Amino acid sequence: MIQTPVQFRIIPVTAFQQNTTLLWCERTRAAVIVDPGGEAERILEQVAALELKPEYVLLTHGHLDHVGASAEVSRRLGIPIWGPHADDAFWLNALAEQCEMFGFPPVTAFEPDRWLRAGERIAVGEETLEVLHCPGHTPGHLVFFDANDKLAQVGDVLFKGSIGRTDFPRGNHRQLLDSIRERLFPLGDDVRFIPGHGPMSTLGEERRTNPFVRE
């Protein structure tokens, strides 16, 4: 069978310009929606325009700007919410407080249908995503890695030229650096990554030039 590369579309949503990502298997159109942070209607319009068959909402972590539209997208498409790691449950339990803190309109509270753990594998049509636990920005932060296509969804762990904040409750700067150096960089310099905000980069570029983590 000829392997078709995974396809994706990045949709920056809300004033935070958070990168919601539609990721799909080209052969089957099976798809996942990663971090639907808001603007559910825009996300759903793109799903329809691309004729995708969404199977899950996947969450990297529990911050409002990454999960704000999760409940609505899940309900309207009839698909489950998977992730983040259970260590981020306290963030999801505090969605109302997060809305107030950041001036967001109220969002629907929810509990994921399934918490995810390191080492799990998620099938997306003929593609597979591996779950990595990368704490630091939040204690339950996950990364979704497609080894075949050398593509990682890293949420707010790593950015082009920067790293995630650790001044939120239960953030940990040392853990974040360890996650990047011990769990992300070993994936390979040629791995492209989609961050939670801003442009894509490669792990090799950040390893060489990112002032916060360069080696």
N, C-alpha and C positions, 0 to 999 in steps of 0.2 A: 504494500500500500504506500502511495506517495504521501509523505508527511506535509501537511499544509500548515504554515506558520499561524500561530494564534493571532487574532486581530483584536484591536482595542480602539476605543475612542475616549478621550479625556473631556469631561464637561466641568469646567470651573463653576462652582455654585456659591451663592450668597456673597455678602460683603467680604467674607473671609477668603473668597476665591479658592475654595477647597476643591481639590481634584477628585470629583466622582469619576469612576472609570467603568465603562462597559467593556467587558472582556469576553470574547467568544471564540468558539471553534468554527472555522470557516466552512468545514464540510457539513456540519450538522446544524449550525446556527444556535446550538446550545450556548447559554451565556450566564455570566454572573455579573452582579452590580456591586461594585466595591465602594464602600463609604458614601452612600447617598446622604449628603450632609444637609440638603435643603432643595427647594425648587423642584418638588416632585413632578410637577407637570412637565417641565423641560426634560427631565430624565425619561419620563414615560413617552414623550413625543419622539425622542431619539430611539428608544427601544422599538417603537412601532415603525419609524422610518427605515430602520435597518433590518426590519423583519426578523428580529431576534426571538429566541425562545428562552427567556430567563428561567433559571432553576433555583438560584439562591441570591439573597443579599449577604455579602460578606463584609464584616467590620474589622478594621485593624485595631481600633481602640474606642474608648467610650466617650471621647470629647464631643460636645454638642455639634461642632461644625462638621463632624464626620458622620454623625448618626441621625441628624435632625429629621430627615425625611424617611427614615427606615421603616417605621410603622406604617406610614401611608403607602409607600411603594410595595411593601410586603402584602398589605391588605388588597390593594388594587390588582396586583398581579397574581395573588394567591400562591406566593412562594415563601419559604421559611427564611428566617434570619439566623445566620451562623456566625459565631464569634461575637466579641473578641474572646480572649482568655478570661476565665472566671475572676481573676484578680482585678479586673476592671468593673466588677459588678457595682461597686460603690459609686462609680461615675454614672452609670445608667440609672441607678436609684436616685440620683440627684439631678435629673434632667430639668425639673422645674427650677431648681436653684441656678443651674447653668444658664437657662434662658434669661432669668432675671439679671444675672451677673453680666451677661454679654449683650443685653438689650434685644434678644431674639423674641419673636412672638412665641406663644406657648406651642409646644410640640406634643404629640401623643406619646405617653409613656409606654414602655414595652420591656419585655424580657426576651432575650434571644431564645429561639427554639433549641439551640444547641451551642454550648460553650465549646471552644476549640482548644486543642493542646498541641504542643510541639510534636512534630513527626507525623501528624495526620496528613492524609492525602485526599484531595478533593477533585473528583472527575468533572470536567467541563467538556461534554461531548467526548472527543478523542484526545483531549488535552488533560493534563494533570497538574494541579497546584500543590506544592508542599507547604505545610504550615511551619513557620519558624516563630519561636517565642523570643521577642527582642525587647525586654523591659528597659526602662530608663525614663522615657518621656512620660509613660504611664506604666504601672506594674504589670498590666495585662496586655501590653501592645504585641500585636502579631504582624508578621510579614508573610506575604503569599508569593511563592517562587515557582516559576515555570522553568524547569531545568532544560527542557527541550528547546525552548525559544530564548533562553537566557534573558528572562524578563522577570523583574521583581516589583511587587507593589509594596512599598516600604512605609506608607503612612507618614507619620511625623518623626521617624527615627533619623532620617538623613535627607538633606536637601542639596541642591547644587550650590556649593560654596558655604554651606552652613549645616547645623545639626538641630535636633529638636530641643525645645525648651525643657528645663527640668525644675522650674520654680513653681509648678503646680503641686497640689497635695500628692504625696507619695511619689513624686518625681525623684530621680536619683542620677546625678551626673556621671558618677563612676560606672554605674550599670549601663548607662546609655553608651558610653565609650566602649565598654566591653562588648556590648551587643553589636556595635558597628565593626569593631576590629576582629572579634572572634566568631561572629555568626554571619555577617554580611560580606566582608572583604574576602573570606575564603571561598565564596561562591565563584569568584573569578573576575579579573579586570574587565572582561568583555561583556559582563552582565549589564544590560540597561536597566534603569529603575525609574518608576513613576513615583514621585514624592507626593505627599499630601497637599503641597502648595508649590507653585512655581514650575519651572521647566524640568524636563527629564535630563538625566546625565548617565554616566557609567560609573561603576564602582571603581574602576581603575583611575578614572579622572579624579574622583574624590580622594582616593588613597594618595595620589601624587600631589594634589593641589589644594585640597580643602584645609584651611588653616587650623581647624579644630581637631582634625583626626589624621592629617597626612603622616605618612611613615618615612 
